[in-house]
Amino acid sequence: MGFAPPEFNADHFTGQGNTTSRSSKPGKTAPRLLHDAVLLDVHHSTRYFDILADPAPQYLNGKDYPATRPAQACDHNYALNLSRTKLPGTDYRPAAGDAFWVQAVCRKCRGHIHIDLKYSSTGRRPCPNNDYPLHHFVRQHAATGTEYTFLCSSPDCGAVVNLKYLRRLVTDEDVDLITNPKFLRKRYDDAIEKHGAHRGFILATGVSTLWKLRRYVRDSLKPDGIEKRVPLENKRYLESFAADCDEVFERLGFRKEVQEDDAVWALPQTDPEGTDGHRVYLENWDMELQILIDQFVERFKELHPCADYVWHDARPEMSRLLSTQSYSKSVSSKLEENPNGQDHPYYASLGAMRDFGDDLIIFAYERQVDCDPQNGPYYFDCLQDLAHGRQSEQMVMKTSFLEEQGVVGQKAIAEAYGFFSIDMKSNLTDQMIVDRYKSRMEDTAASQRPVARTMLKRIGSLRSSRLLLDTASDTIDNYEQALSWLGAEKSYPDESILTLHTAKVADNPDAVALARKAVEIIAEERNSDPLRSWLSTGEMRDSKMSVDDACAHLKISLKDVDETMLQVVFDNAKSDNPGWKTEQAIETVTKAYQKPQEGPKHDPANWPVGLTSHGNTCYLNSLLQYYFTIKPLRDLVLDFDQYKHDLSRGGKIDRVGARKVTTLEIRAYQKFVGDLHHLFERMIKDRGPSVKPEADLVCRAFLKAEDTETQTATPSRAGSPPADIGIEQPPEKPPRPHSSRMEDAPPVMPPRPPKLADEASDASSKTMGSDSSSVTLGDDHAEHKVLSNHPKDTEMQEGTVVINQPTPPDSPTIPSTIHDTDTLDIPPLPPRPSSTPVRQQTNLAKAEEAARQQQDVTEVMDEILFRLRCAIKSEGMDPQEEQLDAFRKIFYMRTSEKTLGEGGKVTSREDSAQNILLNIPSQETDIYAALDEIFELQTIEHGDKRLKQYKTLQSLPPILQINIPRNTYDRSTGRGVKIESRIHLEETLYMDRYFEWQDTKVMDRRKATWGWRQRLDQLRAQRDLINSKERKDGKASQADVDGPTRLQAAAKFIRAVAKNNEALASLDLPPVELDESIAKDLDALAEAQRIQLNTIEEEMTALQTRISTNFEDLKEIKYRLFAVFFHRGGYGHGHYWTNIRDFRNDTWRQYNDEKVEEFTKLNEIFDAKDWQHGTPTYAVYVREDEDITQLVQPVCRDPEQPMNMKIEAKGEPVDEVMQDAPPAAPPAPNYPPPKPQTDGNIKMENGTLHQDTKW
């Protein structure tokens, strides 16, 4: 039976236990938790209430407040057990993984308390900090006995407190047995009777007996290693204990032995340095015996046998353990005559203390509402009542602000329910309450209607009901309110919206303007042309309806319907599906027959085609356009059979993305490359102006391999890949294999299959970034952070990489006759057989949903490059068994991470990355400054040491990709946000300064720049501190107003108050007493700050000039800006497009889905500022020492020519005139059947094509 040292449950500290309680239970600030923990008496507990574990009872005016602890409970006076206490240093800041504890015993009741505190390894920012000035603990789960566990509610803290209570070990029966005078007299008499009076026996007292027993216990704890014994015939033992106390000695671990024919007690042996339960048990007995001696000495006024023993008060150390020793206290609490007076119950309800400063009371309220929202109204009543009771201006302002935001208290809610005669416990739905409100409004005077709306708004706030709040406001500001006002749902079509609008206006003619506003909001949210058309013309029309859309609506095909039968088709459509959409479809088809469409805006031979979106794939389109412009990548895809991994030889032994890939993945991704091959062919040969990627390509870009692949149950023939299930049979000579029928998959882009135990994350997604350590390179996507485990630290040695690189076949070239109009072009590409329609549409919907959930183009870029690398054959392996291939030559760079250790030792860790990940720009910056942050000297945590680290580049790829992340997490709102800060892009980028040169002069310049940047950061912090642009809550105080100006405004206000005293006197009001010297002091301080700001700005300007000019002469490694990806919108939504440069024609083009236009506003590329410009999220540079036009070639076109020629078959020639087909609408054009096989004998005679044809 012992009181063991700390034993931590992993669930407590990792948060893997009952963490849901955070949002459903109230909590306590650390001072309140300690207050309640000290008050708890496990010897005298109440039957129905536990002051430590249970929430404080709600206090209701006029009702008796229950007792929170029994009257007989002990007022503990805890003393510290120094041998079982571990505390942080005085100025120590806790870190993840730290553990501390305090053990103490009460000097009154002898009860024990053990408080353990540990910070979980996931805690990034332990409390207290600027956002959480105190810990706020929420109880996690009910442990057995008297043990309590609390977890800090801060999501970044991870502190866990475990409290254990142990009842006194020396029981009342033990004390009576040892100290009862009757028992002591009997032992004395028995000793004299047995041994005679000549041995000098003395009648023992309670104090002497306790002291002797404590000496035996302390002897057993001494570290001298000598085995100690107590003879049973020892006269002091006989007169104090004798055989009566054998059970006590045995319980303490004493053993009866025989030594030289004498019976003895052998003292228990314990490890002086150990934490075994028996030693802890004896230590606790020792402390309790000391407490009993103190109590007996005081009661019987005897001489103290160990008066030099010093007790240490445990309360200050407990406060230090929970970081409560120096929290902000109110001024009034420091002047209280009775600081231990009874607190108002509202303090306990908020988990606060009476001596809290106003800011801590507000903090406690906010934490309670966040952890226990269902009791939010009661907590608001607590805050409001305390604000008035304390006469706190800060708290009154806070409650007023909350009321303006719709927060209501329990009293106000009861009043609101009573206004509508509703029982608060009733099960009325929101709609029932709205009906009762509307019924009441019909009989309510106009003057009372605002009161009724206020009452309904209170109920809506309590129930978090959008319906009630919208009804109470009687305004329409967003899409949900517009639907609610009309009585519609999101699934209602546009026609139903107008029907409801008409009904609303008919019922209430005064609501015409509001009804029209509702339709306007719905039209904008849905981007509905029919509704916009109705708003402007009174008729519903869809301006985006193309001929193909019209045919789809009418369920016809233009090439299959005889023009003479169109009227019959139209009449049937009007009868079967009447409405405005049918009328417009009829009109569109009629015009298509009557008037040919206009030709393309650009010459198809020298202008790229656009890509039509599938709904949420604008950034996939941007990425496909970008990959198409990279000539080596495009050539590889078009000549894929030469690079394709041969599955007949099995899977790959190489790693791709630092992991092994399965045969299933390779097969699926090879089909993806096949889809890409077909798309690239269409982008080359279609006349445009746009093509639509096939559904198979979209699905394979976003879904897992196992969700797009299904193998047959029977093995395939040797050397042949397994057949696909559910695939329609292709023609006899298909242009390429058809995609497989896809299985169901979750609607997200999933991570790749789980890694093996010794594997790290995908190399295809490796990104060089700023948040790196010795094992990570920063990436803003969690699944791509960890890099390979294989690179090992070496002491600044050159790495050697053995690469076996097979030479790939020459890239395919476009025939020289591609633009020769006198040469016959081949027929258009035949259509590929489609997947099973139902299956394809299901997977397409899932892929579109996965696209919707992606946040930036980088995620898709990483996944697609990974798929491409899996599909092709390897050209060798690097020392980490990573596959070498053509894509690594194009995109990958080699990096080196230098760590400066003790004694000047430098370790180097090499790795590869496909892009450079910048920090999220928190303010306006430029590309060089952003890169400097990545490659500058940084401080890292390495165990308990702080080391310096920086990065260099050992090799650079022909195409340099720079990732500019924009998304982050706002802790104040608990939501993701997009950062719009401007970043200036250079047209020419020199990377010399970041390269690892043999010449140390470049390194010396980098070191100087690091010092300048550090000084620049210090000056910027000083400037921001003076200007104080943000308050504690993170909100701007005054925009564009510096510190000196605010000080001068304050001085001016003080002078104005003094001048107003005359007006107050005329009204018989007392004047406002102000010291006029304050205004002078403020003016002087403002002037001093202004001088300091000028000095800071001058030094900052000089430093910025030094930094910008320090590398001006280093221009060997030169890159030119080639492509920029842009995003316009917010976090989780918006639109992507890309701008790409054509170096051959010195032209920039903007690729915006199906539209490809020349872009001349270059300042919007290099310096995107406004919202409509978008924000750059990815920049691509091309190395100039390469032949740029061989690396990037945006224009690669060989459009099919119109066939206005006669085709004559040998033997029985037939002349056929082919009419010009109208240009394709955004969806993919209809292709003619596959071309026949020919024997190659083709000739032109008199404008007629003759060929030998074999079908």
SULSULDA-V665629 format. One record per backbone hydrogen bond with DSSP energy under -0.5 kcal/mol. NH is the residue of the N-H (numbers start at 1). CO is the residue of the C=O. If there is no record, write none. Layout:
NH|CO + NH|CO
//
This chain:
4|2 + 5|275 + 12|9 + 13|9 + 13|10 + 14|10 + 15|11 + 17|11 + 19|17 + 21|18 + 22|19 + 23|20 + 24|21 + 25|21 + 25|371 + 28|137 + 29|351 + 30|135 + 33|29 + 34|30 + 35|31 + 36|32 + 37|33 + 38|34 + 39|35 + 40|36 + 42|40 + 44|41 + 46|49 + 51|49 + 54|50 + 60|58 + 63|60 + 66|64 + 73|70 + 76|74 + 79|105 + 80|312 + 81|103 + 82|80 + 84|81 + 85|82 + 86|101 + 92|89 + 94|92 + 97|119 + 98|95 + 100|117 + 101|86 + 102|115 + 104|113 + 105|79 + 106|111 + 107|77 + 110|106 + 112|166 + 113|104 + 114|164 + 115|102 + 116|114 + 116|162 + 117|100 + 118|160 + 119|98 + 120|118 + 120|158 + 123|120 + 124|122 + 125|156 + 128|132 + 129|132 + 137|28 + 138|151 + 140|149 + 143|141 + 143|147 + 148|163 + 149|141 + 150|161 + 151|138 + 152|159 + 153|136 + 157|154 + 158|154 + 160|118 + 161|150 + 162|116 + 163|148 + 164|114 + 165|146 + 166|112 + 171|169 + 175|171 + 176|172 + 177|173 + 178|174 + 179|175 + 180|176 + 184|180 + 185|181 + 186|182 + 187|183 + 188|184 + 189|185 + 190|186 + 191|187 + 192|188 + 193|189 + 194|190 + 195|191 + 196|192 + 199|196 + 200|197 + 204|239 + 209|205 + 210|206 + 211|207 + 212|208 + 213|209 + 214|210 + 215|211 + 216|212 + 217|213 + 218|214 + 219|215 + 220|216 + 221|217 + 221|218 + 222|218 + 222|219 + 225|222 + 228|226 + 230|265 + 232|263 + 234|231 + 238|234 + 239|235 + 240|236 + 241|237 + 242|237 + 244|241 + 245|241 + 245|242 + 246|243 + 249|245 + 250|246 + 251|247 + 252|248 + 253|249 + 253|250 + 254|249 + 255|266 + 257|264 + 259|257 + 259|262 + 262|259 + 264|257 + 265|230 + 266|255 + 266|264 + 267|228 + 267|265 + 270|220 + 272|270 + 274|271 + 280|276 + 281|277 + 282|278 + 283|279 + 284|280 + 285|281 + 286|282 + 287|283 + 288|284 + 289|285 + 290|286 + 291|287 + 292|288 + 293|289 + 294|290 + 295|291 + 296|292 + 297|293 + 298|294 + 299|295 + 300|296 + 301|297 + 302|297 + 307|304 + 309|306 + 313|311 + 314|78 + 315|78 + 318|314 + 319|315 + 320|316 + 321|317 + 322|318 + 323|320 + 324|319 + 327|324 + 330|355 + 334|330 + 334|331 + 335|331 + 335|332 + 336|333 + 341|338 + 347|344 + 348|344 + 349|345 + 350|346 + 351|348 + 352|347 + 356|353 + 357|328 + 360|357 + 361|357 + 362|358 + 363|359 + 364|360 + 365|361 + 366|362 + 367|363 + 368|364 + 369|365 + 370|366 + 371|367 + 372|368 + 375|372 + 376|373 + 379|375 + 380|376 + 381|377 + 382|378 + 383|379 + 384|380 + 385|381 + 386|382 + 387|383 + 388|384 + 389|385 + 390|386 + 391|387 + 392|387 + 393|391 + 396|392 + 397|393 + 398|394 + 399|395 + 400|396 + 401|397 + 402|398 + 403|399 + 404|400 + 405|401 + 406|403 + 407|402 + 410|377 + 413|409 + 414|410 + 415|411 + 416|412 + 417|413 + 418|414 + 419|415 + 420|416 + 421|418 + 422|417 + 426|423 + 433|429 + 434|430 + 435|431 + 436|432 + 437|433 + 438|434 + 439|435 + 440|436 + 441|437 + 442|438 + 443|439 + 443|440 + 444|441 + 448|445 + 449|445 + 449|446 + 450|446 + 452|448 + 453|449 + 454|450 + 455|451 + 456|452 + 457|453 + 458|454 + 459|455 + 460|456 + 461|457 + 462|458 + 463|459 + 464|460 + 465|460 + 466|464 + 469|465 + 470|466 + 471|467 + 472|468 + 473|469 + 474|470 + 475|470 + 482|478 + 483|479 + 484|480 + 485|481 + 486|482 + 487|483 + 488|483 + 492|489 + 497|493 + 498|494 + 499|495 + 500|496 + 501|497 + 502|498 + 503|499 + 504|500 + 505|501 + 506|502 + 507|503 + 508|504 + 511|508 + 512|509 + 515|511 + 516|512 + 517|513 + 518|514 + 519|515 + 520|516 + 521|517 + 522|518 + 523|519 + 524|520 + 525|521 + 526|522 + 527|523 + 528|523 + 529|527 + 532|528 + 533|529 + 534|530 + 535|531 + 536|532 + 537|533 + 538|533 + 538|534 + 539|533 + 541|539 + 543|541 + 545|542 + 546|544 + 550|546 + 551|547 + 552|548 + 553|549 + 554|550 + 555|551 + 556|551 + 560|557 + 561|557 + 565|562 + 566|563 + 569|565 + 570|566 + 571|567 + 572|568 + 573|569 + 574|570 + 575|571 + 576|572 + 577|573 + 583|579 + 584|580 + 585|581 + 586|582 + 587|583 + 588|584 + 589|585 + 590|586 + 591|587 + 592|588 + 593|589 + 594|590 + 595|591 + 604|602 + 606|603 + 607|604 + 610|689 + 611|1153 + 612|691 + 621|617 + 622|618 + 623|619 + 624|620 + 625|621 + 626|622 + 627|623 + 628|624 + 629|625 + 630|626 + 630|627 + 631|629 + 631|1191 + 632|1191 + 634|630 + 635|631 + 636|632 + 637|633 + 638|634 + 639|635 + 640|637 + 642|639 + 643|639 + 643|640 + 644|640 + 645|871 + 647|645 + 649|646 + 650|647 + 655|881 + 656|659 + 666|662 + 667|663 + 668|664 + 669|665 + 670|666 + 671|667 + 672|668 + 673|669 + 674|670 + 675|671 + 676|672 + 677|673 + 678|674 + 679|675 + 680|676 + 681|677 + 682|678 + 683|679 + 684|680 + 685|681 + 686|682 + 691|610 + 693|612 + 693|691 + 698|694 + 699|695 + 700|696 + 701|697 + 702|698 + 702|699 + 703|699 + 707|704 + 708|704 + 708|705 + 709|705 + 712|723 + 720|717 + 725|710 + 734|731 + 741|725 + 743|707 + 748|746 + 750|748 + 759|756 + 760|658 + 761|786 + 765|762 + 766|763 + 768|915 + 769|767 + 773|776 + 777|785 + 784|781 + 785|782 + 787|775 + 794|908 + 796|794 + 801|799 + 802|800 + 803|801 + 805|803 + 806|804 + 808|806 + 818|815 + 820|817 + 821|819 + 823|820 + 831|1232 + 836|726 + 840|836 + 841|837 + 842|838 + 843|839 + 844|840 + 845|841 + 846|842 + 847|843 + 848|844 + 849|845 + 850|846 + 851|847 + 852|848 + 853|849 + 854|850 + 854|851 + 859|856 + 860|856 + 861|857 + 862|858 + 863|859 + 864|860 + 865|861 + 866|862 + 867|863 + 868|864 + 869|865 + 870|866 + 871|867 + 872|868 + 873|643 + 875|884 + 878|882 + 881|878 + 883|655 + 884|876 + 889|885 + 890|886 + 891|887 + 892|888 + 893|913 + 894|955 + 895|911 + 896|952 + 897|909 + 898|896 + 898|950 + 899|907 + 900|948 + 901|899 + 901|905 + 904|901 + 905|902 + 907|899 + 908|794 + 909|897 + 911|895 + 913|893 + 914|766 + 915|766 + 916|961 + 917|768 + 917|915 + 918|916 + 918|963 + 921|965 + 925|982 + 927|984 + 930|926 + 931|927 + 932|928 + 933|929 + 934|930 + 934|931 + 935|931 + 936|932 + 938|949 + 940|947 + 942|940 + 942|945 + 945|942 + 947|940 + 947|945 + 948|900 + 949|938 + 950|898 + 952|896 + 953|994 + 954|894 + 955|894 + 958|889 + 959|890 + 960|958 + 960|1181 + 961|959 + 962|1179 + 963|916 + 964|1177 + 965|963 + 968|977 + 970|975 + 971|969 + 974|970 + 975|970 + 977|968 + 979|966 + 980|978 + 984|925 + 985|1166 + 989|1119 + 991|989 + 991|1117 + 994|991 + 995|991 + 995|992 + 996|953 + 997|995 + 1002|999 + 1003|999 + 1004|1000 + 1005|1001 + 1006|1002 + 1007|1003 + 1008|1004 + 1009|1005 + 1010|1006 + 1011|1007 + 1012|1008 + 1013|1009 + 1014|1010 + 1015|1011 + 1016|1012 + 1017|1013 + 1018|1014 + 1019|1015 + 1020|1016 + 1021|1017 + 1022|1018 + 1023|1019 + 1024|1020 + 1025|1021 + 1026|1022 + 1027|1023 + 1028|1024 + 1029|1024 + 1031|1035 + 1034|1031 + 1037|1029 + 1041|1038 + 1046|1042 + 1047|1043 + 1048|1044 + 1049|1045 + 1050|1046 + 1051|1047 + 1052|1048 + 1053|1049 + 1054|1050 + 1055|1051 + 1056|1052 + 1057|1053 + 1058|1054 + 1059|1055 + 1060|1056 + 1061|1058 + 1062|1059 + 1064|1060 + 1065|1061 + 1066|1062 + 1067|1063 + 1067|1064 + 1068|1065 + 1069|1064 + 1073|1071 + 1074|1072 + 1076|1074 + 1078|1075 + 1079|1076 + 1080|1076 + 1081|1077 + 1082|1078 + 1083|1079 + 1084|1080 + 1085|1081 + 1086|1082 + 1087|1083 + 1088|1084 + 1089|1085 + 1090|1086 + 1091|1087 + 1092|1088 + 1093|1089 + 1094|1090 + 1095|1091 + 1096|1092 + 1097|1093 + 1098|1094 + 1099|1095 + 1100|1096 + 1101|1097 + 1102|1098 + 1103|1099 + 1104|1100 + 1105|1101 + 1106|1102 + 1107|1103 + 1108|1104 + 1109|1105 + 1110|1106 + 1112|1109 + 1114|1111 + 1115|1113 + 1118|1116 + 1119|989 + 1120|1182 + 1121|987 + 1122|1180 + 1123|1180 + 1124|1139 + 1125|1178 + 1126|1137 + 1127|1175 + 1128|1135 + 1133|1130 + 1135|1128 + 1137|1126 + 1138|1151 + 1139|1124 + 1140|1149 + 1141|1122 + 1142|1147 + 1143|1141 + 1146|1142 + 1147|1142 + 1149|1140 + 1150|1157 + 1151|1138 + 1151|1149 + 1152|1150 + 1152|1155 + 1153|1151 + 1155|1152 + 1157|1150 + 1159|1148 + 1160|1158 + 1162|1160 + 1164|1161 + 1165|1162 + 1166|1162 + 1167|1163 + 1173|1170 + 1174|1170 + 1174|1171 + 1175|1127 + 1177|1125 + 1178|1125 + 1179|962 + 1180|1123 + 1181|960 + 1182|1120 + 1183|958 + 1184|1118 + 1185|1118 + 1186|1183 + 1188|1186 + 1190|1187 + 1191|1187 + 1191|1188 + 1192|1188 + 1193|629 + 1196|1194 + 1198|684 + 1200|685 + 1204|1202 + 1206|1247 + 1208|1206 + 1208|1249 + 1209|1207 + 1210|1251 + 1214|1207 + 1218|1203 + 1218|1216 + 1219|1217 + 1224|688 + 1237|1254 + 1239|1252 + 1242|1240 + 1243|1250 + 1245|1248 + 1248|1245 + 1249|1206 + 1250|1243 + 1250|1248 + 1251|1208 + 1252|1241 + 1253|1251 + 1254|1237
//
